[in-house]
Amino acid sequence: MQNIRKLPIGIQSFEKLREGGYIYIDKTEFIYNLVHTGQIYFLSRPRRFGKSLFLSTLKAYFEGKKKLFN
């Protein structure tokens, strides 16, 4: 049987998403660029475009939770 991964409907926590085996599009390259450019950013996106999830990913990045990024 195939290994079917779940869709993360309504999940806004990066940690829950990674530990629960949900489908995830890796955005760590954006985090690296965001951190190293030294500019101020305003995250203005429509509803349901992943703002909370991206901020949760940033939190995990700065807290040093390396196991979530493997």
C-alpha positions as CSV (number, residue, x, y, z in Angstrom):
1,M,0.0,0.0,0.0
2,Q,1.2,3.5,-0.7
3,N,2.3,5.9,2.0
4,I,-0.4,8.5,1.8
5,R,0.4,11.8,3.5
6,K,-2.3,13.9,5.0
7,L,-3.2,17.5,3.9
8,P,-2.7,20.1,6.7
9,I,-6.2,21.6,6.7
10,G,-6.4,24.1,9.5
11,I,-3.0,23.3,11.0
12,Q,-1.0,26.5,11.8
13,S,1.8,25.0,13.9
14,F,5.0,24.1,12.1
15,E,5.8,21.6,14.9
16,K,2.5,19.7,14.6
17,L,2.7,19.7,10.8
18,R,6.2,18.2,10.7
19,E,5.6,15.7,13.5
20,G,2.2,14.6,12.2
21,G,3.5,13.6,8.8
22,Y,1.6,16.2,6.8
23,I,2.5,17.5,3.4
24,Y,4.7,20.5,3.7
25,I,6.4,22.8,1.1
26,D,9.8,23.7,2.4
27,K,10.3,27.5,2.8
28,T,13.5,27.5,4.7
29,E,15.3,29.2,1.8
30,F,13.0,32.2,2.3
31,I,13.7,32.2,6.1
32,Y,17.5,32.3,5.4
33,N,17.0,35.2,2.9
34,L,14.6,37.0,5.3
35,V,17.1,36.8,8.2
36,H,20.2,37.8,6.3
37,T,19.0,40.8,4.3
38,G,18.4,43.0,7.3
39,Q,15.3,44.7,6.1
40,I,11.9,45.2,7.7
41,Y,9.1,43.1,6.2
42,F,5.3,43.4,6.3
43,L,3.6,40.1,5.7
44,S,0.5,41.2,3.9
45,R,-1.3,38.2,2.3
46,P,-4.9,37.2,1.8
47,R,-6.7,34.9,4.2
48,R,-5.5,31.3,4.2
49,F,-2.1,32.0,2.6
50,G,0.1,30.6,5.4
51,K,1.1,33.7,7.4
52,S,0.6,32.0,10.8
53,L,2.4,28.8,9.6
54,F,5.3,30.9,8.2
55,L,5.6,32.7,11.6
56,S,5.5,29.4,13.4
57,T,8.3,28.1,11.1
58,L,10.3,31.3,12.0
59,K,9.8,30.6,15.7
60,A,11.0,27.0,15.4
61,Y,14.0,28.3,13.4
62,F,15.0,30.8,16.0
63,E,14.4,28.4,18.9
64,G,16.9,26.0,17.3
65,K,14.5,23.0,16.7
66,K,16.8,21.4,14.1
67,K,15.0,18.1,14.1
68,L,12.0,19.7,12.5
69,F,14.0,20.8,9.5
70,N,15.4,17.4,8.5
